[in-house]
Amino acid sequence: MKVKDETVGGASLKSGPAPTTTLVPMTGPIHQENPDPCTIVIVGASGDLTARKIVPALFDLYRKGEMPAPFRVVGCARTHLTDQGFRQKMQKALGGKARSDDAAWKKFAAQIHYRSIDYSDDASFAGLGDFLKKEGRGRGMAQNRIFYLAIPPSLCEVTVRMIGRAGLAAEKTNGFGWSRIVVEKPFGRDLESAVALDKTLHDHFEEHQIFRMDHYLAKETVQNILMFRFANAIFEPIWNRRYVDSVSIRALETLGVEHRAGYYEQAGVLRDMFQNHMMQLLALMAMDPPSAFEADRVRDEKVRVYRSLRPFPVESLNRYLILGQYGPGLVRGKQVPGYREEPGVRPHSLVPTFASMRIFIDNWRWQGTPFYLISGKRMGEKLTNITVQFKEVPHSLFRKILGEHIGVNRLTMGIYPDERISLMFQTKYPGPRMILKPVTMDFRYAQGQKDALMEAYEKLLLDCMLGDQMLFLRQDSVQLCWEFLTPILNACETCSDRSETLQFYEAGKWGTQAVEELNRTRMNDSAAMGSKTQQFNSSTAFPPGGRGMAQP
């Protein structure tokens, strides 16, 4: 933990570790479980997700000693490959992690198998079932199975039906152990399709078998939100409408749609980011403390947040929602095309790539406090963070010395890539004059513990093997999020002036400050990110203007 000062007039205060008088030991788990022996079946294993995320995560878990003993990985897809061909493909994807002379890779690769399947053919999945039974006998596998659907959303329902009709969803019968299925977002494209997908899943699987994955929830910094809030006594008393002025949740990307134009043309930023990532971060910030740190207790509190969302005023969209689309521009000195020039995008597309949404939670804790959800592609900076802006002091006893307004306190949780927690507060700058100086108390999440960090896919795969659904979505929360967003989507996609409501922005141009200014002017609300007298330019240490305030 460091307290960081900013330079004033060429002078600076010394930065360094905050002094401590007592070393507090870390508190660890009472006991650590090991996963049961199991087979991980990756459906769609010839695709990009398996090579980039799933197999690298499994291999890292193996090298860290977190995989069960024994285990198997069975890749399935329409592509015709042999076991050896699939192993070579995965080794190439792993690059330097899996050198041919690496003993760990050789042992891991020996547990990898491959089966060609047809997603719409019952006999194909029956053959997969026979293969799993045969290979599992005598290896102590206990016939436990995880089916990871690494396939396009359009194939999910038919694949779930095939798995179910082949008897592979059954548990504790015919020599089977447990059976689980992993489904990645998106969970439908609106309320109706989400309900249809859920019905198909529940036709064959029970809720405890279904693991709906949103990898954002497994980021170490996201997991830390609940620890920060509920393992520390000092924050909960002020975590409410009396002290918090606004909460801003941002997920900005410098990348465009890349090779996902086909999907993005159907989804847009609201379906791609808001229904899952942004709403999950909102729940973690707004939820009440659960009675116990258990999966369903935590997820119950998330559901309470979604049930308390104020219905979105679709009749006043422009006051509560800003939509944008990136045009051509420069990103890191490189010319990039606009969204409409991306391969696979319609030349007159009105699909938004940016959205800023103001929402309210109608409950005792948060009534009247605005929450801002902001996400966009081809932005001027890459960051995911959450800012809690506290209210101004209720009475300025320094009015005659410092002016009417004093800079507010801000708590910022950096999710990615800047993984940190920082708290900004006011101090007196040393010297004979009364000058306020904002300083930041800063915690760098990975400082001194990089080896302990676990990638999101590693954590989620490990939790799935353990049967822990804490970081996975429950169907009621998925449905409630769609109930909130579907009227917004319908209003946006059916309004007569879609082209007029879409803000076009130059790629690489909009950063945090530009978005804050846009919120203030378009939403006509000084509370959008704080009044102008409360704004802090990220490039300086001090608020602009104000008698007695330190100047840059």
C-alpha positions in Angstrom: 0.0 0.0 0.0 1.3 3.4 -1.0 0.2 6.9 -0.5 1.1 8.8 -3.6 1.5 12.6 -3.8 1.5 14.8 -6.9 4.1 17.4 -7.7 3.1 21.0 -7.0 5.1 23.9 -8.4 8.2 21.7 -8.9 8.2 20.4 -5.4 7.0 17.0 -4.4 6.4 15.0 -1.2 8.2 11.8 -0.7 6.2 8.7 -1.8 6.6 5.4 -0.1 5.1 2.6 1.9 2.6 3.7 4.6 4.1 2.9 8.0 2.6 0.0 9.8 3.1 -1.1 13.4 1.6 -4.5 13.3 2.0 -7.3 10.7 -1.3 -9.0 10.1 -1.1 -12.6 8.9 -3.1 -13.7 5.8 -6.3 -15.6 6.4 -6.6 -18.7 4.2 -9.2 -21.3 3.6 -10.0 -23.8 6.4 -9.6 -26.7 4.0 -8.7 -27.0 0.3 -10.6 -29.5 -1.8 -9.2 -31.5 -4.7 -11.4 -32.1 -7.8 -12.8 -35.6 -8.4 -11.4 -37.6 -11.2 -13.2 -36.6 -14.4 -13.3 -36.3 -18.2 -13.6 -32.8 -19.7 -15.4 -33.1 -23.1 -14.8 -30.0 -25.2 -17.5 -29.7 -27.8 -16.3 -27.5 -30.7 -12.6 -28.3 -29.9 -11.3 -27.4 -33.3 -12.3 -23.8 -32.8 -10.4 -20.7 -31.6 -11.7 -20.7 -28.0 -10.3 -24.1 -27.3 -6.8 -23.3 -28.6 -6.6 -19.8 -27.0 -8.3 -20.3 -23.7 -9.5 -23.7 -22.6 -6.6 -26.0 -23.2 -4.0 -23.4 -22.1 -6.0 -23.0 -18.9 -6.2 -26.8 -18.3 -2.4 -27.1 -19.0 -1.6 -24.3 -16.5 -3.8 -26.0 -13.9 -1.9 -29.3 -14.5 1.4 -27.6 -14.1 0.2 -26.0 -10.8 -0.9 -29.4 -9.5 -4.6 -28.4 -9.5 -6.0 -31.0 -11.9 -7.6 -34.2 -10.6 -5.8 -37.5 -10.8 -6.7 -39.1 -13.1 -8.3 -36.9 -15.7 -8.9 -36.9 -19.5 -9.6 -34.2 -22.1 -11.7 -35.3 -25.0 -12.0 -32.8 -27.9 -15.0 -33.1 -30.2 -15.9 -31.3 -33.4 -16.9 -31.8 -37.0 -13.3 -31.5 -38.2 -11.7 -34.9 -38.8 -8.6 -35.2 -36.7 -6.7 -38.0 -35.0 -5.6 -37.9 -31.3 -2.1 -37.1 -32.4 -3.3 -34.4 -34.8 -5.3 -32.7 -32.1 -2.4 -32.9 -29.7 -0.1 -31.3 -32.2 -2.6 -28.5 -32.9 -2.9 -27.8 -29.1 0.9 -27.9 -28.7 1.3 -25.3 -31.5 -1.4 -23.1 -29.8 0.5 -23.3 -26.5 3.7 -22.2 -28.1 6.6 -22.0 -25.7 4.5 -23.4 -22.9 4.6 -26.8 -24.4 8.0 -27.6 -25.8 8.3 -31.1 -27.3 10.9 -32.0 -24.7 8.8 -30.6 -21.8 8.0 -33.6 -19.5 4.9 -31.8 -18.2 3.5 -31.4 -21.7 4.2 -35.1 -22.6 2.3 -36.3 -19.6 -0.6 -33.8 -20.1 -0.8 -34.6 -23.9 -1.1 -38.3 -23.1 -4.5 -37.6 -21.5 -5.8 -35.7 -24.6 -8.1 -37.6 -27.1 -10.3 -36.5 -30.0 -13.6 -37.6 -31.6 -15.2 -36.4 -34.7 -18.9 -35.8 -34.2 -21.9 -34.4 -36.1 -23.8 -32.0 -33.9 -27.2 -33.0 -35.3 -26.7 -36.8 -35.3 -27.9 -39.0 -32.5 -25.7 -41.9 -33.5 -22.7 -39.6 -33.3 -23.3 -38.7 -29.7 -24.2 -42.3 -28.8 -20.8 -43.3 -30.1 -19.2 -40.5 -28.0 -21.0 -42.0 -24.9 -19.7 -45.5 -25.7 -16.2 -44.1 -26.1 -16.3 -42.3 -22.7 -17.5 -45.4 -21.0 -14.9 -47.6 -22.6 -12.0 -45.3 -21.9 -13.1 -44.7 -18.4 -13.2 -48.3 -17.3 -10.3 -49.3 -15.1 -8.8 -45.8 -14.9 -10.5 -44.7 -11.7 -12.4 -42.0 -13.7 -15.6 -42.6 -11.7 -17.4 -41.7 -15.0 -17.6 -38.0 -14.0 -18.1 -35.8 -17.0 -18.0 -32.1 -17.9 -19.3 -31.0 -21.3 -17.9 -27.6 -22.3 -19.8 -26.0 -25.2 -17.2 -24.1 -27.2 -19.5 -23.6 -30.1 -21.5 -20.8 -31.7 -24.8 -19.9 -29.9 -26.8 -21.2 -32.8 -25.6 -24.7 -32.1 -26.1 -24.8 -28.3 -29.7 -26.0 -28.2 -29.3 -28.8 -30.7 -26.1 -30.0 -29.0 -27.7 -30.0 -25.5 -30.5 -32.1 -26.9 -28.0 -34.6 -28.5 -26.1 -34.9 -25.2 -29.4 -35.4 -23.3 -30.8 -38.0 -25.7 -27.6 -39.9 -25.6 -28.0 -40.3 -21.8 -24.9 -38.3 -21.1 -26.6 -35.9 -18.8 -27.6 -38.7 -16.4 -26.1 -38.8 -12.9 -25.6 -41.6 -10.4 -27.1 -44.2 -12.7 -25.7 -47.0 -14.9 -22.3 -46.5 -13.3 -22.2 -42.8 -14.1 -20.9 -40.3 -11.5 -21.8 -36.6 -11.9 -22.4 -34.8 -15.2 -22.1 -31.0 -15.8 -22.4 -28.7 -18.7 -20.7 -25.4 -19.3 -22.4 -22.7 -21.5 -20.6 -19.5 -22.3 -22.4 -16.2 -22.9 -24.4 -15.0 -24.7 -27.4 -16.7 -23.1 -29.8 -15.9 -25.8 -30.2 -12.6 -27.7 -33.4 -11.4 -25.8 -35.8 -12.6 -23.2 -37.7 -15.0 -25.4 -34.5 -16.8 -26.7 -33.0 -16.9 -23.2 -36.1 -18.6 -21.9 -36.0 -21.1 -24.8 -32.4 -21.9 -24.2 -33.0 -22.4 -20.5 -36.0 -24.8 -21.3 -33.7 -26.9 -23.5 -31.1 -27.1 -20.8 -33.6 -28.0 -18.1 -35.2 -30.7 -20.3 -32.0 -32.7 -19.7 -30.0 -31.1 -16.9 -30.8 -30.0 -13.4 -29.9 -26.5 -12.3 -27.0 -27.8 -10.1 -25.5 -29.3 -13.3 -25.6 -26.1 -15.4 -22.6 -23.8 -15.3 -23.3 -20.5 -17.2 -20.0 -18.9 -17.7 -19.1 -15.2 -17.7 -15.3 -15.0 -17.5 -15.4 -11.5 -16.1 -16.6 -12.9 -12.8 -13.4 -15.0 -12.4 -11.0 -12.1 -12.8 -9.1 -11.7 -9.6 -9.9 -8.1 -9.3 -13.7 -8.8 -9.8 -13.6 -11.5 -7.1 -11.9 -9.0 -4.8 -14.9 -6.7 -4.9 -16.9 -8.8 -2.4 -13.8 -9.2 -0.2 -13.1 -5.5 -0.2 -16.7 -4.7 0.7 -17.5 -7.3 3.2 -14.2 -8.3 4.8 -13.5 -4.7 5.9 -15.6 -3.0 8.5 -14.9 0.6 7.3 -16.7 0.6 3.9 -20.1 -0.9 4.5 -21.4 1.9 6.7 -20.9 4.5 3.9 -21.8 2.2 1.0 -25.2 3.7 0.4 -27.2 6.7 -0.9 -26.3 8.9 2.1 -22.6 9.1 1.2 -22.3 7.9 -2.4 -23.1 10.4 -5.2 -22.7 8.1 -8.1 -21.1 4.8 -9.3 -19.5 4.5 -12.7 -18.7 1.1 -14.3 -16.5 1.4 -17.4 -15.3 -1.2 -19.9 -13.5 0.5 -22.7 -11.6 -1.3 -25.5 -9.2 0.0 -28.1 -9.9 -3.0 -30.3 -12.7 -3.0 -33.0 -14.9 -6.0 -33.8 -11.9 -7.8 -35.4 -13.2 -11.1 -36.8 -16.5 -11.0 -34.9 -18.5 -8.9 -37.4 -21.1 -11.6 -38.1 -21.9 -11.9 -34.4 -21.6 -8.2 -33.6 -24.0 -7.2 -36.4 -26.7 -9.3 -34.6 -25.6 -8.3 -31.1 -24.3 -4.8 -30.8 -22.7 -3.5 -27.6 -25.8 -3.8 -25.4 -26.2 -7.6 -26.0 -22.4 -8.2 -26.1 -21.4 -6.3 -22.9 -24.4 -5.1 -20.9 -26.5 -8.2 -20.5 -23.7 -10.0 -18.9 -20.4 -8.3 -17.9 -21.8 -4.9 -17.0 -24.8 -6.2 -15.1 -22.7 -8.6 -13.1 -20.3 -5.8 -12.0 -23.4 -3.7 -11.1 -24.7 -6.5 -8.9 -21.4 -6.9 -7.1 -21.2 -3.2 -6.3 -24.8 -2.8 -5.3 -25.8 -6.0 -3.5 -26.4 -6.4 0.2 -24.1 -8.7 2.2 -25.2 -12.3 2.0 -25.8 -14.3 5.2 -22.9 -16.7 4.2 -20.3 -16.9 1.5 -22.0 -19.7 -0.4 -23.0 -19.8 -4.0 -26.8 -19.6 -3.7 -26.6 -17.0 -0.9 -24.5 -14.7 -2.9 -26.5 -15.2 -6.1 -29.7 -14.6 -4.1 -28.4 -11.1 -3.3 -27.6 -10.4 -6.9 -31.1 -11.3 -7.9 -32.5 -8.9 -5.3 -30.5 -6.1 -7.1 -32.0 -7.0 -10.5 -35.5 -7.2 -9.0 -35.0 -3.6 -7.7 -33.9 -2.1 -11.0 -36.1 0.8 -11.9 -37.9 0.1 -15.2 -35.9 1.9 -17.9 -37.7 5.1 -19.2 -37.8 4.1 -22.9 -40.0 7.1 -23.6 -37.0 9.3 -22.7 -34.1 7.3 -24.2 -31.9 10.3 -24.9 -31.8 11.4 -21.3 -30.7 8.0 -20.0 -28.9 6.3 -22.9 -26.2 7.4 -25.3 -25.4 5.1 -28.3 -22.4 5.6 -30.6 -20.5 3.9 -33.4 -16.9 4.3 -34.2 -15.7 5.7 -37.5 -12.2 5.6 -39.1 -9.3 7.0 -37.0 -5.9 6.5 -35.4 -5.3 3.9 -32.7 -1.7 4.0 -31.3 -0.6 5.8 -34.4 -2.1 3.2 -36.8 -4.9 4.0 -39.2 -7.9 1.8 -38.5 -11.2 1.5 -40.4 -14.6 2.6 -39.1 -17.2 0.0 -38.0 -19.0 0.2 -41.4 -15.7 -0.5 -43.2 -15.0 -3.6 -41.2 -15.2 -6.9 -43.2 -18.7 -8.4 -42.9 -20.4 -5.2 -41.7 -23.2 -3.7 -43.7 -22.2 -0.3 -45.2 -25.1 1.5 -43.6 -25.2 -0.4 -40.3 -26.8 1.3 -37.3 -25.4 -1.2 -34.8 -24.0 0.6 -31.8 -20.4 -0.1 -30.7 -20.6 2.3 -27.7 -23.2 2.8 -25.0 -23.5 4.9 -21.8 -26.5 4.1 -19.7 -27.8 5.7 -16.5 -29.9 3.5 -14.3 -31.3 3.5 -10.8 -31.9 0.9 -8.1 -35.2 1.4 -6.2 -34.3 0.1 -2.8 -33.5 1.5 0.7 -29.8 1.5 0.1 -29.5 3.1 -3.3 -32.7 5.1 -3.9 -31.9 8.1 -6.1 -28.2 7.2 -6.6 -27.3 7.0 -10.4 -25.3 4.1 -11.7 -23.5 4.6 -15.0 -22.7 1.6 -17.2 -20.3 2.6 -20.0 -18.7 0.4 -22.6 -17.3 0.9 -26.1 -14.9 -0.3 -28.8 -12.1 1.6 -30.5 -11.9 4.0 -27.6 -8.9 6.2 -26.8 -7.8 3.9 -23.9 -8.2 0.3 -22.8 -9.5 0.0 -19.2 -12.1 -1.6 -17.1 -12.7 0.1 -13.8 -15.3 1.1 -11.3 -15.4 4.5 -9.7 -17.4 5.3 -6.5 -17.8 9.0 -6.2 -18.7 10.2 -2.7 -20.8 13.3 -2.0 -19.3 16.6 -1.2 -18.8 17.5 2.4 -22.2 18.7 3.7 -20.9 22.0 5.0 -17.8 23.8 3.8 -16.3 25.4 6.9 -13.3 26.4 4.7 -15.6 28.5 2.4 -13.8 31.8 3.2 -10.4 30.3 2.6 -10.9 27.7 -0.1 -14.1 28.6 -1.9 -17.5 27.0 -2.1 -16.5 23.5 -3.4 -13.9 21.0 -2.2 -12.9 18.1 -4.4 -14.9 14.9 -3.6 -13.4 11.6 -2.4 -13.2 8.9 -5.1 -12.7 5.2 -4.7 -11.5 3.5 -7.9 -11.3 -0.2 -8.5 -9.1 -1.0 -11.5 -10.2 -4.3 -13.0 -8.0 -4.5 -16.1 -5.3 -3.8 -17.2 -4.5 -1.6 -14.2 -5.3 -3.9 -11.4 -5.5 -1.7 -8.3 -7.6 -0.1 -5.7 -7.1 3.6 -5.0 -8.8 6.1 -2.7 -8.4 9.9 -3.3 -8.8 12.3 -0.4 -7.8 15.8 0.5 -4.8 16.9 2.6 -3.2 20.2 3.4 -0.2 21.0 1.3 2.8 21.8 3.5 3.6 25.4 3.8 2.4 28.7 5.3 -0.7 29.0 3.0 -3.9 27.0 3.3 -3.8 24.9 0.1 -5.7 21.6 -0.3 -3.9 18.8 -2.1 -5.6 15.6 -3.4 -3.5 12.5 -2.7 -4.2 8.9 -3.6 -3.8 5.9 -1.3 -3.0 3.1 -3.7 -3.0 -0.7 -3.6 -1.5 -2.6 -6.5 -3.2 -6.0 -6.7 -0.4 -8.1 -8.2 2.4 -6.4 -6.2 4.6 -9.2 -4.7 2.1 -11.9 -5.5 2.1 -12.4 -9.3 2.8 -16.1 -9.0 -0.4 -16.6 -7.0 -2.7 -15.0 -9.7 -4.9 -17.4 -11.6 -6.3 -16.6 -15.1 -10.1 -16.4 -15.3 -10.5 -19.6 -17.4 -8.3 -21.5 -15.0 -10.4 -20.5 -12.0 -13.7 -21.2 -13.7 -12.6 -24.6 -15.0 -11.3 -25.5 -11.5 -14.6 -24.4 -9.9 -16.6 -26.4 -12.4 -14.6 -29.5 -11.5 -15.2 -28.8 -7.8 -18.9 -28.2 -8.5 -18.7 -24.7 -7.1 -21.2 -22.4 -8.8 -20.3 -19.2 -7.0 -18.8 -17.5 -10.1 -21.4 -18.8 -12.5 -24.8 -17.3 -13.4 -28.1 -18.7 -12.2 -31.0 -18.7 -14.6 -33.2 -16.3 -12.6 -30.5 -13.6 -12.8 -30.1 -14.2 -16.5 -33.8 -13.8 -17.1 -34.1 -10.7 -14.9 -31.3 -9.0 -16.8 -33.0 -9.7 -20.1 -36.4 -8.5 -18.7 -34.7 -5.2 -17.9 -32.8 -4.9 -21.2 -35.2 -6.2 -23.8 -37.5 -3.2 -23.7 -34.5 -1.0 -24.2 -33.3 -3.1 -27.2 -36.8 -3.0 -28.7 -37.0 0.8 -28.3 -33.6 1.3 -29.8 -34.1 -1.1 -32.8 -37.6 0.1 -33.7 -37.5 3.8 -33.2 -37.9 5.9 -36.4 -34.8 8.1 -35.8 -32.1 5.5 -35.1 -29.6 7.2 -37.4 -30.1 10.5 -35.6 -29.7 9.1 -32.1 -26.4 7.3 -33.0 -23.3 9.4 -32.1 -20.4 8.8 -34.5 -17.0 9.0 -32.9 -13.5 8.9 -34.3 -11.7 5.6 -33.5 -9.1 6.1 -30.8 -10.5 9.6 -29.9 -12.9 9.1 -27.0 -11.3 8.5 -23.6 -12.7 8.7 -20.1 -12.8 12.5 -20.0 -14.6 12.7 -23.4 -17.2 10.2 -22.2 -17.7 12.1 -18.9 -18.3 15.3 -20.8 -20.7 13.6 -23.2 -22.7 12.3 -20.3 -22.9 15.7 -18.8 -24.1 17.4 -21.9 -26.3 14.7 -23.4 -27.9 13.5 -20.2 -28.3 17.0 -18.9 -27.4 16.0 -15.4 -24.6 17.5 -13.3 -24.5 14.3 -11.3 -23.5 12.3 -14.4 -19.9 12.2 -13.2 -20.0 14.9 -10.7 -20.4 18.7 -11.2 -17.7 20.5 -13.2 -16.3 21.9 -10.0 -15.7 18.3 -8.8 -14.0 17.0 -11.9 -10.4 15.9 -11.9 -8.5 15.7 -15.1 -6.6 12.4 -15.1 -3.5 14.2 -16.6 -3.2 16.5 -13.6 -3.2 16.2 -9.9 -5.5 19.1 -9.0 -9.1 20.3 -9.6 -9.3 23.2 -12.0 -9.9 26.6 -10.3 -11.1 27.2 -6.8 -9.6 29.8 -4.5 -6.9 28.4 -2.3 -6.6 25.2 -4.4 -3.3 24.0 -5.6 -2.8 24.7 -9.3 -1.0 22.6 -11.9 
